Amino acid sequence: MTTREMPAQRRALDAAAADAASAAAEFDDACRWFAAERARGWVEPLAAEVWVFDLELSRVLMVRHRHRGWVPPGGAVEPGETPREGAARELREETGLAVRLLARPAAATVRCYLPGLPPTLGVSYVALVDAAVPLAPEHGQPAAWLPLDRPWASCFPADRARMRAHAAHLAAAR
């Protein structure tokens, strides 16, 4: 099926393209890649995550995924859902947090989340949260505040530097 045949999916893909274009950083030539995939009739999957920083911008909330290590709360965007809606839903499901996402996404990237799966567009949103707020992580997937100045085990090792840069950008804007 093409995106012209599915209005709800067209809405999600339009939102993904707009959010990727407005992101503070773009990696992997994500916008051009997504436009080319969309032109070929690509419909899904989309991925969304949330970089949740503490109010001091020194820590980020991560969840421990059984295969990928420490990663931001996030996952696949459900059919008809925009990436922003999917990011907020995944954040609630994985941490219990229902918070406002900042207007401008932090990043857009192209990733393969599991071996054998096709690459997808990933949009990273941002939230600022008091680290004292209680968390309610999913069973089997602990959540923790990790310091941005120390490494952690993840299948996406470049993410920490990207998050640090974005935290510095947010701090400079204060």
Residue pairs with C-beta under 8 A, 6 or more apart in sequence:
1 43
2 41
2 43
3 9
3 10
3 13
3 38
3 41
3 43
4 10
6 43
8 79
8 80
9 43
9 44
9 79
9 80
11 80
11 82
12 46
12 77
12 79
12 80
12 81
12 82
12 83
13 38
13 43
13 46
15 82
15 83
15 84
16 34
16 46
16 77
16 82
16 83
16 121
16 123
17 31
17 34
17 35
17 38
19 82
19 83
19 84
19 105
19 108
19 123
20 26
20 30
20 31
20 34
20 105
20 108
20 121
20 123
21 31
21 108
22 104
22 105
23 104
23 105
23 106
23 107
23 108
23 123
23 124
24 104
24 105
24 106
24 107
24 166
24 169
25 106
25 107
25 108
25 162
25 165
25 166
26 107
26 108
26 109
27 107
27 108
27 109
27 110
27 162
28 109
28 110
28 111
29 110
30 108
30 109
30 110
30 121
30 122
31 108
33 110
33 119
33 121
34 108
34 110
34 121
37 121
44 77
44 79
44 120
45 76
45 77
45 120
46 76
46 77
46 83
46 86
46 120
46 121
46 122
46 123
47 74
47 75
47 76
47 77
47 83
47 111
47 113
47 120
47 121
47 122
47 123
48 74
48 75
48 77
48 83
48 84
48 86
48 87
48 90
48 122
48 123
48 124
48 125
49 71
49 72
49 73
49 74
49 75
49 87
49 90
49 122
49 123
49 124
49 125
50 72
50 73
50 74
50 87
50 88
50 90
50 91
50 101
50 124
50 125
50 126
50 127
51 60
51 72
51 106
51 124
51 125
51 126
51 127
51 163
51 166
52 60
52 61
52 72
52 73
52 91
52 95
52 97
52 99
52 126
52 127
52 128
52 129
53 59
53 60
53 61
53 126
53 127
53 128
53 129
53 163
53 167
53 170
54 60
54 61
54 128
54 129
54 130
54 131
54 145
55 128
55 129
55 130
55 131
57 128
57 148
57 167
57 168
57 170
57 171
58 147
58 148
58 149
58 167
59 131
59 145
59 146
59 147
59 148
60 72
60 145
60 146
60 148
60 163
60 167
61 72
61 73
61 95
61 97
61 129
61 131
61 135
61 143
61 144
61 145
61 146
62 70
62 71
62 72
62 73
62 143
62 144
62 145
62 146
62 152
63 70
63 71
63 72
63 73
63 94
63 95
63 137
63 138
63 141
63 142
63 143
64 70
64 141
64 142
64 143
64 144
65 71
65 141
66 140
66 141
67 114
67 155
68 113
68 154
68 155
68 156
69 152
69 153
69 154
69 155
70 144
70 146
70 152
70 153
70 154
71 154
71 155
71 156
71 159
72 124
72 159
73 90
73 91
73 94
73 95
73 97
73 143
74 86
74 87
74 90
74 91
74 94
74 122
74 124
75 86
75 90
75 94
76 86
77 83
77 85
77 86
78 86
78 89
81 89
83 123
83 125
84 101
84 123
84 125
87 101
87 123
87 125
88 98
88 101
88 125
91 97
91 98
91 99
91 127
92 98
93 138
94 137
94 138
94 141
94 143
95 135
95 136
95 137
95 143
96 134
96 135
96 136
96 137
97 127
97 129
97 133
97 135
99 127
99 129
100 127
101 125
101 126
101 127
102 125
102 126
102 127
102 128
104 126
105 123
105 124
105 125
105 126
106 124
106 125
106 126
106 162
106 163
106 166
107 123
107 124
107 162
107 166
108 121
108 122
108 123
108 124
109 121
109 122
109 124
110 119
110 120
110 121
110 122
111 119
111 120
111 122
111 156
112 118
112 119
112 120
113 120
126 166
126 170
128 170
131 145
135 143
137 143
146 152
148 160
148 163
148 164
148 167
149 164
151 157
151 160
152 160
154 160
